[in-house]
């Protein structure tokens, strides 16, 4: 017998470890591809995405009490937290490398020129705009799924998505390939 509670999770009677593991395996098989894709789109590195996805499901296994099955919005919230931690970690690592480069300890690495303008434009967006674009176009979530994850009405998703697309277009329009600059910054071709 399953019952739905006010937070949207599904509660089932307490299960044995084997029953819990079998139920979790079903959730894992269903949602792992989306979680991995989400992590990869955000992190840009398959190996880091696999680590992040594994961390998401480790947290799901550890945090959810017996009898509660994880929902997609709950898993997506965990993804956002794990990726936020990864951004902070890589930011600290990049700052350390930059400091080491400034002291002449390591040589600077050239940036990958593919998609430079798009990455730059996305980086200049507000986090919520970037999040909406990733969820909608990279992870291919429906507006209803995005609304459930962000806990906002579907109409708000459409309005925010329109604004996010406009903001991205503005950022991309700032690129001026004819001069080789983006808003005054040199671009390596």
N, C-alpha and C positions, 0 to 999 in steps of 0.2 A: 504494500500500500504506500503510495506517495502522496505527499501533501505539498502545496505551494504556500510559501509564507510571504509576508509583506515585502521583503527585500528582493523577491524574484527568484530566490534560490529554490531548489527542489529538495525536500527532505524525505528521506526514506528511513525505515526502521534501521537500527544499528546493525552493521554487517560484520562478518568475520573479516580477518585480514585478507583472505583469499577472495572473498566477494568484493571487498573494497578495491583490491588490486585489479580484478577483472572489470569492474565498473570504470575505474580510472583509465584502464587500457582503452576502453571504448572512447572515452573523452579525448584521450591522447591521439588516437588514430583519426578522430574526426577533426580536431582543431590544430594539430601540429603543423600541417602544411601552411595554414593561414598565419599562425604565430611565427613560423620560420620566415615566411615571406615578409611579414611586417618588420621583423627584426632586421632582415637583410636590406630592405629598402631604407630603413632608418640609419643603419650602421654602415652600409656600403661594402661590407666585407662578409663573405659567406662563413668563414670560420668563426668570426665574432658573433654572427647571427646564430649559428648553431649553439654556441656557448650561452647566448642570451636566452634562446628558446628552451634549452635544457634547464636554465635557472628558473624560468617562468614555471615550468612543470614541476620542478623540485619544490618551489614555493607553494604551488597548488596542492601538491601531495601533502606537504608538511602543515600548511595553514588550515586547510579545510577539515573540519571535524567529521567524524564518522556520520554517514547518513546524509551528507550535503554534497551535491554534485556541482562542480564549477560551471558557471554560465559564461557565454562569450563576453559580455560586458565586464564581468569580474576578471576573466583572463586578460582582457585587453587593458584593464587598469594595472594589472601586474606587469604587463609588457611595458607600459608607459613608465612605470617606476624602475624597472630593470634597465631600460634604455637610458633613462635619465641618469642612473648611476654610471652607466657605461660612458655617456657623454662627459660626465664629471671626471671620470678616471682618465679618459683619453685627453681631456683638456689639461689635466695636471701633467700628464706625460708629455704633451706637446709643449707646455710651458717649460718643462725641464729640458727638453731637446733644444728649444729656442735659446734658453739661457746657456746651454752647453755650446751651441753654435756661436753665440755672442762672445764666448770666452775662447773660441777657436778650438774646442775639443772635438767637434764632429763637423763634417761637411754637410751643407744644406742639400736636401733632395728636391729635384724639380717636381712640380705638380703635374698630375696627369691632365693634359689639355682637353681630353674628351669630356664634353658636357660642362666645361668650365662655366660658361655663362648661365646655364640652368642651375648648377649647384650654387653659384654666387647669388643668383636671384632668389632661390629658395632660402638661402642662409639669411638674406636680408628681410625676409617676411617675419611677421610676428609669429610666435610659436603656435598659436591656435590656427592661424592661416595655414602654416606649413602642415600641421597635424591633419586638418581637414583635407588638404590636397593629397597627402599621402594615403589617408584612409580611403578616399573616394577613387583616386586614379591608380595608385600603385597596389593597394590591397583589395581594390574593387568591392568595397563594402557598400551596401545599399544605404540610402539616406536614413531608413528606419534603424539599421544596425548602428550607424554613426550616432544617431540620436540616443539610442539606448546606452551606448558607451559613454557619451558625453553628458548624459542625463539632461538633455534639452529637447524641446519639441522638434518634430521633423521640419516644420516650416522654418524654424531658426537655422536648421542645418542648411536648407536651400539658400536662405539669405546670406549666411556666413560664407557659404561656398561661392556664391556670386561675388562677394567682396574679396575673397581670397584669390579668385581667378583674376579679378581686376588688378589687385595688388601685384600678382605675379606678372601680369602683362606689363604693368608700369615698370617693374624691375627689369624685365627683358628688353623693353623699349629703351632703357638707359644704356644698353649695350650698343656700341657704335663700331661694328666690325671694320668699316672702311678706314677708320683711323687707328685701329688696333688698341683702343682704350675702352674702358668701362668706367664712366663717370670720372675720368681723369687718371685712373689706375692703369698702368701698363699691363697688357695681356701678352703672354708668351704664346706664339702661334705654333 
